[in-house]
Each structure stands twice: as structure tokens, then as C-alpha cells.
Amino acid sequence: MSTLWKSRYSLRTRQIRSSAIRELLKMVEKPHMISFAGGLPAPDVFPAERFEEACEKVLSRHCAVALQYGATEGYDSLREMIARHMARYGILTKAENVLITSGSQQALDLIGKLLTNSGDRVLVEAPTYLGALQAFSVYGAQYLSVPVDADGLRTELLEDTLRLGAKFIYSLPNFQNPAGVTLSEERRKQLIMLADKYGVPIIEDDPYGQLRYEGEHIAPLLVLDRKRMRRDGDDYSFGNVIYLSTFSKTLAPGLRLGWIVAPTDVIAKLVQLKQGADLHTSTFTQLVAYEVARGGFLDQHVKRIRKVYRERRDVMLEALEEFFPSEVTWTRPQGGLFLWISLPQGMDSQSLFRAALAENVAFVPGDSFYASNGLESNRHLRLNFSYCAPAQIREGIRRLSVAVKSQLCSSTCRRAEMDSALDAALAHKV
């Protein structure tokens, strides 16, 4: 029967691959395993009591609305609140420019559906968010990749790639997933200038922007683009950037609430596409999120999250310095949930992953985050520091260091054996 159904699948299903992270999470859910694999917020910062109060209030006072069908655009009060909240980060917009989605993953799917024809090229960072690759690949996207470094997307390499023709640019400028790096203001301006020059829109994905633990806030691409493109002093104008964000990292991922900020004509077209997908995002969930976040609670809650996650980031960085060999390097994120490990030449993250599981610790191998695999993609790994408590982080890094040192020793031995064999062959030849 399965063979029969396989022959009936649409051609687009050939573009789909399972999420390596989702599959990994199935493997690591066992006792004594310390997992740095998922991009999971800490359950202990979920505002459970606030949610309980909000649910009771919504059902007692707004039941007829909360349990009914709603507008595809989203709950008006929530859209207005989001617009007010974003203004604190320089994003001036109106509720009519905000579309509520079922998580930011649906936002990515809708963007892919809106902009991508089969064979279109999408310019992405290398590495980039796996979920975006999954979303765009369904619609037949091909990829152009530009590497990142400590200051984000390497914009000095961008123009040559843009000449190859891209339908749009997908970028995570703040505390990027998976690398944890942040795009500098100078490079943001360069990205905006080049995107405008070549007529390529930018999709700015910003799930982590509020989770900054040190350093100064950098204006979003949407804001910088607006300043560059603005006409007649209109602070609410739109240029070349569509902006995405989510409540998953600031309230709870189980809400499945994200949003898109775009010109009204783009929102109208996205609404049509969303109607074919799910009619609208859960009305009940939207009302609950509004009641939880209102009255300044979200601002105070984000401050608490920053404090907790900063401590966990610092513990992970300190443990890496203590336990890891000097041949291994890593990023030092100013915010977000992740850091990025680079292994020395000759080591492989997939082999390390198997060795790490034997030590009861898990991570995500880096090749999952590249649009096209190569030798460079095989020697990186992503670590999440938000989920585990500090003591677990320290123990998990110690365990991982055991696997790293073992693999490094094996790699060194293999290179020595190869060098010895080569020397012997050359000596014989002479």
C-alpha cells in the first residue's frame, strides 16, 4: 500500500526532507541524556500562572469570541499591541500591516508560497536556519549561499552572488540560528544598498532580537531600509524589507504565534494564501496571548528571560574554555539561544555526534544548516544554551569534551599514519 501511495505524491514532495532537529529530538529523549540539540526555551521561565489567569479570563469574559472563527488577519487587539511593542525597537507600523501566523514557521511557508516559483534562486546565509530551507524547498527553491563570520553575512562577497540572480534574500541579522552571530550595522547598510541596487527583496527573520544580553541594540533591516528609501518623511512607509517575528522565544513556543510585517497589498495577498492553509490562526490562542502580554507584562518578562539566558550562556562559554582543547573554536553570541562550534580539519561532526551519544550528550551536527553540503559544513555543530540548567550545561560540556578529545586523538592518529605511509612511499620511490 505504501508503494501505491508513493506513486501518487506530487512532484514537489521530492524537494522535502525531514528536519534533522526533529528527528534528533526523538533520539535523545532518554534518561540521563543532556541535550543541547533543540532550540528550546527554558520551561522554568514560562509564565504559567499568568497563562492560567489569562485562560480563565478569556473563557469567562470573551468565550463567544475566543471559541469562534476569526479574521484571517488576526485578532485586532493583538495586532495593535504587536505594533506598539515593535515601535520600542524602532519599527513603526500599523495593525493593518501585521498578519498573525501560526508560528513564524507558517510565516516562512507563506513567504515561500508568495514569492517562489520552481527553480527560483533564494540567497541564504551559510549556515542558515534549517526550517527556512524546508519551507522554501517545498516550492522548488534553489539556493545561493554567502558565508557568515563573527560580524554576520559577509557582504563583501554578496554582490558577485547577487549577479547570479536571486528572487529574494533570507537573513537572520540578530543572534543568527545556528551561528549565534549578529550582522553589524555597517554590513546591514551594505546589504540594504546592494539589495536595492539589484532589485532583490529582503526577508528579515527576527525571532531572537529582544534577547540581547550585552552590547548595543542595532536597528532592524526594516528600519534602516525605511530610512534609506523614505519619501516625504513618511515614518510608516515600506521599502524592500518584509519582517518576521514570533512569541515562541518570549512567551512560549506552544502558542504557535508569529507575525509578518509588510505593506498592506502584500498582507492582502498573504491573507489569501493563509485562507487556503488554515483560514486563521487559533482565536483562543490569540486572545490568551494578548491577555498574558498586555499591561507591560511582556517587557518585564523579557527582562527575566534575558537574565536567565545570559547566565546559561556564560556558564557554557566558561565550560568550553575549561574543558575543550585549544584546536576547537566557537562563537560568543551577544544574545539569542545558540553558539556555533568549529572543529579542526580532519574532524567530522557526524562522527562526533555518535561519540557524544555514547557519553549521553547531544547536539545538532552543522551540515543540517547548509543549503548545499560540502567539506566545510561537516566540521561544525550547534549548541543550545537556553534549555538546560547551569549545572547540566557544565556537565554536558564536560561529557562532550570527552568525545571531542577522543575524536581529535583519532583524527590526529589517522593523519600521522597517512603522513607516515606517504613518507614511506616517497622513500621507496626514491
VMD Tcl script that draws the C-alpha trace (Angstrom):
set ca {
  {0.00 0.00 0.00}
  {2.81 2.43 0.83}
  {4.34 1.87 -2.64}
  {0.96 2.62 -4.21}
  {0.65 5.92 -2.35}
  {4.25 6.89 -3.09}
  {3.49 6.90 -6.80}
  {0.67 9.40 -6.19}
  {2.71 12.07 -4.40}
  {3.10 15.42 -6.12}
  {6.43 16.34 -7.67}
  {7.04 19.00 -5.03}
  {7.33 16.32 -2.33}
  {10.65 15.31 -3.89}
  {12.06 18.60 -2.60}
  {11.13 17.82 1.02}
  {13.48 16.41 3.63}
  {12.76 15.75 7.28}
  {14.01 18.19 9.87}
  {17.25 16.80 11.25}
  {16.49 18.55 14.52}
  {13.01 16.99 14.88}
  {14.50 13.57 14.19}
  {17.33 14.15 16.66}
  {14.92 15.10 19.42}
  {13.32 11.66 19.10}
  {16.71 10.02 19.60}
  {17.82 11.99 22.63}
  {14.70 11.70 24.78}
  {16.08 9.12 27.19}
  {17.11 9.17 30.85}
  {20.49 10.73 31.72}
  {20.85 12.38 28.29}
  {21.85 16.05 28.36}
  {20.65 17.65 25.15}
  {21.96 20.83 23.58}
  {20.15 19.87 20.36}
  {16.76 21.60 20.31}
  {16.28 25.35 20.14}
  {14.09 25.08 23.20}
  {13.23 27.90 25.59}
  {13.61 27.04 29.28}
  {10.33 25.65 30.69}
  {11.10 27.28 34.03}
  {10.67 30.75 32.51}
  {7.22 30.02 31.09}
  {4.75 32.34 32.90}
  {2.39 29.51 33.85}
  {0.35 31.42 36.43}
  {-0.14 34.32 34.06}
  {-1.38 31.89 31.40}
  {-3.76 30.26 33.86}
  {-5.24 33.63 34.77}
  {-5.50 34.63 31.11}
  {-7.28 31.41 30.10}
  {-9.82 31.84 32.89}
  {-10.43 35.46 31.92}
  {-10.78 34.70 28.22}
  {-13.27 31.89 28.82}
  {-15.30 33.77 31.42}
  {-15.47 37.12 29.63}
  {-14.77 36.52 25.93}
  {-15.88 32.93 25.34}
  {-18.14 33.74 22.38}
  {-15.24 35.39 20.54}
  {-12.44 33.11 21.67}
  {-14.12 29.86 20.59}
  {-15.45 31.23 17.30}
  {-13.96 31.60 13.84}
  {-11.93 34.78 13.48}
  {-10.47 37.10 10.86}
  {-7.59 35.71 8.81}
  {-5.53 38.82 9.54}
  {-5.66 38.06 13.26}
  {-7.18 39.42 16.46}
  {-7.18 43.22 16.14}
  {-6.17 43.95 19.73}
  {-3.20 41.60 19.45}
  {-2.11 43.15 16.15}
  {-2.31 46.61 17.68}
  {-0.31 45.51 20.70}
  {2.39 43.99 18.48}
  {2.62 47.24 16.51}
  {3.04 49.23 19.75}
  {5.64 46.81 21.09}
  {7.74 46.84 17.91}
  {7.84 50.64 18.00}
  {10.14 50.35 21.03}
  {12.70 48.78 18.72}
  {12.27 51.41 16.04}
  {9.78 49.54 13.88}
  {6.90 51.97 13.30}
  {3.95 50.19 11.78}
  {0.16 49.95 11.95}
  {-2.05 46.99 12.81}
  {-3.12 46.78 9.15}
  {0.50 45.91 8.27}
  {0.60 42.97 10.72}
  {-0.56 39.45 9.83}
  {-0.78 36.89 12.65}
  {0.52 33.47 11.64}
  {0.53 30.02 13.22}
  {4.11 30.35 14.37}
  {6.87 32.01 12.38}
  {7.29 28.70 10.55}
  {3.96 29.36 8.83}
  {5.20 32.86 8.04}
  {8.16 31.31 6.21}
  {5.85 28.92 4.37}
  {3.59 31.78 3.28}
  {6.59 33.81 2.10}
  {7.82 30.83 0.11}
  {4.38 30.36 -1.40}
  {4.08 34.07 -2.22}
  {7.48 34.65 -3.81}
  {8.90 31.35 -5.06}
  {8.40 29.66 -8.40}
  {10.05 26.31 -9.02}
  {13.67 26.93 -9.92}
  {13.88 30.41 -8.40}
  {17.10 31.15 -6.56}
  {16.93 32.22 -2.92}
  {20.00 33.81 -1.37}
  {20.68 32.49 2.12}
  {23.43 32.70 4.71}
  {25.81 29.78 5.14}
  {24.90 28.37 7.59}
  {21.22 29.30 7.90}
  {18.02 28.27 9.66}
  {17.02 24.72 8.69}
  {13.28 25.50 8.92}
  {13.58 28.19 6.24}
  {15.29 25.75 3.87}
  {12.48 23.28 4.49}
  {9.79 25.90 3.87}
  {11.24 27.31 0.66}
  {12.29 23.94 -0.79}
  {8.66 22.80 -0.92}
  {8.11 25.44 -3.63}
  {11.11 24.38 -5.69}
  {13.66 26.94 -4.47}
  {17.29 26.64 -5.46}
  {19.89 28.28 -3.25}
  {22.72 30.76 -3.46}
  {24.80 30.84 -0.29}
  {27.04 33.52 1.19}
  {29.10 32.64 4.30}
  {28.90 34.34 7.68}
  {31.67 35.28 10.08}
  {31.76 36.91 13.53}
  {30.02 40.01 12.11}
  {27.30 38.14 10.25}
  {26.75 37.84 6.50}
  {29.94 38.62 4.60}
  {28.56 41.43 2.48}
  {31.88 41.90 0.65}
  {31.03 38.60 -1.11}
  {27.38 39.48 -1.69}
  {27.47 41.41 -4.95}
  {29.03 38.64 -7.04}
  {26.36 36.25 -5.80}
  {23.53 38.73 -6.45}
  {24.68 38.98 -10.08}
  {23.66 35.32 -10.47}
  {20.04 36.35 -9.89}
  {18.09 35.88 -6.65}
  {14.34 36.10 -6.10}
  {14.84 37.24 -2.51}
  {17.37 37.30 0.34}
  {16.63 35.48 3.58}
  {18.54 36.83 6.57}
  {18.60 36.45 10.37}
  {20.52 39.56 11.42}
  {20.24 39.14 15.20}
  {21.93 36.24 17.04}
  {21.59 34.07 14.00}
  {20.34 30.49 14.12}
  {22.55 28.46 14.11}
  {25.77 30.51 14.39}
  {24.68 32.99 17.07}
  {26.40 35.86 15.21}
  {24.92 39.34 14.71}
  {25.06 41.36 11.49}
  {26.95 44.61 12.15}
  {25.29 47.94 11.39}
  {27.79 48.68 8.63}
  {27.04 45.36 6.96}
  {23.28 45.89 7.38}
  {23.57 49.12 5.43}
  {25.68 47.39 2.79}
  {23.13 44.57 2.49}
  {20.28 47.05 2.07}
  {22.18 49.06 -0.53}
  {23.06 46.01 -2.62}
  {19.57 44.52 -2.36}
  {18.14 47.81 -3.64}
  {20.74 48.03 -6.41}
  {19.82 44.60 -7.74}
  {16.08 44.86 -7.02}
  {16.04 41.91 -4.63}
  {13.72 42.00 -1.58}
  {14.93 41.01 1.88}
  {13.07 38.73 4.28}
  {14.24 39.71 7.76}
  {13.62 36.90 10.25}
  {13.96 38.21 13.81}
  {12.86 35.65 16.42}
  {15.67 36.49 18.86}
  {16.05 40.28 18.57}
  {14.68 41.01 22.05}
  {17.04 38.52 23.68}
  {20.17 40.69 23.80}
  {22.41 40.13 26.82}
  {25.17 42.62 26.08}
  {26.13 45.30 23.57}
  {24.01 47.98 21.94}
  {20.77 47.44 20.05}
  {21.23 47.61 16.27}
  {18.36 48.91 14.18}
  {16.45 46.22 12.23}
  {16.92 45.99 8.48}
  {13.34 47.18 8.07}
  {14.15 50.41 9.91}
  {17.44 51.06 8.11}
  {15.85 50.33 4.74}
  {12.97 52.66 5.54}
  {15.35 55.50 6.44}
  {17.25 54.98 3.21}
  {14.16 54.69 1.00}
  {11.81 57.07 2.80}
  {9.90 59.58 0.73}
  {8.11 62.70 2.02}
  {9.12 61.98 5.62}
  {6.68 59.05 5.97}
  {7.82 57.05 9.01}
  {5.37 54.26 8.13}
  {6.47 53.71 4.53}
  {7.75 50.37 3.27}
  {10.70 49.75 1.02}
  {12.44 46.49 0.26}
  {12.10 44.51 3.52}
  {9.45 42.17 4.93}
  {9.87 41.48 8.65}
  {9.00 38.31 10.62}
  {8.94 37.62 14.35}
  {7.33 35.38 16.96}
  {6.18 34.91 20.55}
  {7.89 31.49 20.69}
  {11.04 32.80 22.38}
  {9.43 35.45 24.61}
  {6.19 33.78 25.82}
  {6.01 30.11 24.79}
  {6.55 28.11 21.57}
  {3.42 26.07 22.26}
  {1.32 29.12 21.44}
  {2.38 28.81 17.79}
  {2.04 32.56 17.27}
  {4.17 34.57 14.88}
  {3.63 37.56 12.64}
  {4.59 39.20 9.37}
  {5.05 42.96 8.90}
  {4.63 44.06 5.29}
  {2.91 46.62 3.03}
  {-0.89 46.36 3.02}
  {-1.03 44.98 -0.53}
  {1.43 42.23 0.42}
  {-0.56 41.48 3.57}
  {-3.72 41.20 1.46}
  {-2.11 38.60 -0.81}
  {-0.68 36.69 2.16}
  {-4.17 36.66 3.70}
  {-5.49 34.92 0.60}
  {-2.76 32.30 0.80}
  {-3.33 31.77 4.53}
  {-7.07 31.30 3.99}
  {-6.25 28.27 1.84}
  {-3.97 26.89 4.54}
  {-5.86 27.25 7.83}
  {-8.49 30.03 7.49}
  {-6.97 31.79 10.52}
  {-4.67 31.27 13.48}
  {-6.37 29.96 16.64}
  {-8.64 32.70 18.01}
  {-8.45 31.31 21.53}
  {-4.65 31.29 21.49}
  {-4.51 34.85 20.21}
  {-6.81 36.13 22.94}
  {-4.86 34.29 25.62}
  {-1.55 35.67 24.32}
  {-2.99 39.18 24.32}
  {-4.17 38.85 27.94}
  {-0.82 37.42 29.02}
  {1.30 40.07 27.29}
  {-0.77 43.20 27.94}
  {-0.22 45.83 30.61}
  {3.56 45.85 30.30}
  {3.94 42.21 31.35}
  {5.81 41.20 28.19}
  {8.50 43.83 28.75}
  {9.08 42.66 32.32}
  {9.04 39.01 31.33}
  {11.63 39.56 28.59}
  {13.93 41.14 31.20}
  {13.65 37.96 33.28}
  {14.41 35.76 30.28}
  {17.48 37.81 29.44}
  {18.83 37.37 32.96}
  {18.31 33.59 32.95}
  {19.69 33.00 29.46}
  {22.67 35.28 29.94}
  {23.73 33.22 32.95}
  {23.38 30.00 30.95}
  {25.32 31.39 28.01}
  {28.12 32.47 30.33}
  {28.24 29.05 32.02}
  {28.52 27.33 28.62}
  {31.28 29.68 27.45}
  {33.20 29.20 30.70}
  {32.83 25.41 30.49}
  {34.05 25.40 26.88}
  {37.13 27.37 27.92}
  {37.79 24.93 30.77}
  {37.17 21.58 29.11}
  {37.66 21.92 25.34}
  {41.03 21.55 23.56}
  {42.56 24.66 22.01}
  {42.12 23.30 18.47}
  {38.34 23.82 18.73}
  {36.81 27.31 18.38}
  {33.35 28.75 18.96}
  {31.28 31.90 18.57}
  {30.50 34.20 21.51}
  {26.91 35.35 20.92}
  {25.65 38.62 22.39}
  {22.16 37.17 22.65}
  {19.79 34.51 21.33}
  {19.87 30.79 22.12}
  {22.84 29.28 20.27}
  {26.55 29.16 19.75}
  {28.49 27.54 16.91}
  {31.44 25.20 17.31}
  {34.12 24.80 14.64}
  {36.20 21.63 14.70}
  {39.73 21.39 13.30}
  {40.38 19.99 9.84}
  {40.02 16.24 9.73}
  {37.25 16.03 12.29}
  {33.65 15.29 11.33}
  {30.57 16.41 13.31}
  {28.55 13.31 12.39}
  {31.23 11.02 13.82}
  {31.44 13.27 16.85}
  {27.67 13.09 17.27}
  {27.78 9.30 17.55}
  {30.62 9.52 20.04}
  {28.75 12.17 22.03}
  {25.63 9.99 22.29}
  {27.81 7.32 23.89}
  {28.69 9.96 26.53}
  {24.97 10.81 26.98}
  {25.15 14.28 25.47}
  {23.63 15.54 22.21}
  {23.93 18.43 19.76}
  {22.96 19.17 16.15}
  {25.63 18.46 13.50}
  {26.29 21.55 11.42}
  {25.68 20.11 7.95}
  {21.91 20.35 8.60}
  {22.15 24.14 8.32}
  {23.73 24.42 4.89}
  {21.76 24.68 1.65}
  {24.40 22.53 -0.02}
  {26.74 20.17 1.79}
  {30.49 20.36 1.47}
  {33.61 19.58 3.44}
  {33.26 22.85 5.38}
  {29.74 22.02 6.56}
  {30.87 18.73 8.12}
  {33.07 20.20 10.85}
  {30.60 22.39 12.72}
  {27.96 21.82 15.39}
  {25.25 23.90 17.04}
  {24.80 24.06 20.80}
  {21.73 25.45 22.55}
  {22.30 27.05 25.96}
  {18.79 28.20 26.90}
  {17.15 24.90 27.82}
  {19.43 23.21 30.37}
  {20.08 24.47 33.89}
  {23.61 25.76 34.59}
  {24.77 22.59 36.37}
  {23.55 20.47 33.45}
  {25.29 22.75 30.97}
  {28.60 22.38 32.74}
  {28.28 18.58 32.98}
  {27.10 18.34 29.37}
  {30.10 20.30 28.08}
  {32.41 18.11 30.16}
  {30.86 14.99 28.60}
  {31.07 16.49 25.12}
  {34.73 17.35 25.68}
  {35.45 13.67 26.31}
  {34.00 12.81 22.90}
  {35.81 15.74 21.24}
  {39.19 14.79 22.68}
  {38.69 11.16 21.67}
  {37.77 12.10 18.10}
  {40.57 14.64 17.90}
  {43.07 12.00 19.00}
  {41.73 9.57 16.39}
  {41.93 12.23 13.70}
  {45.50 13.10 14.67}
  {46.48 9.44 14.62}
  {44.94 8.95 11.18}
  {46.82 11.95 9.81}
  {50.06 10.66 11.33}
  {49.51 7.24 9.76}
  {48.78 8.83 6.36}
  {51.87 11.02 6.61}
  {53.96 8.02 7.58}
  {52.61 5.98 4.67}
  {53.26 8.86 2.27}
  {56.82 9.27 3.54}
  {57.42 5.53 3.12}
  {56.03 5.57 -0.41}
  {58.21 8.50 -1.37}
  {61.27 6.90 0.17}
  {60.57 3.67 -1.75}
  {60.14 5.62 -4.95}
  {63.45 7.39 -4.47}
}
mol new
graphics top color blue
foreach p $ca { graphics top sphere $p radius 0.5 }
foreach p [lrange $ca 0 end-1] q [lrange $ca 1 end] { graphics top cylinder $p $q radius 0.2 }
display resetview
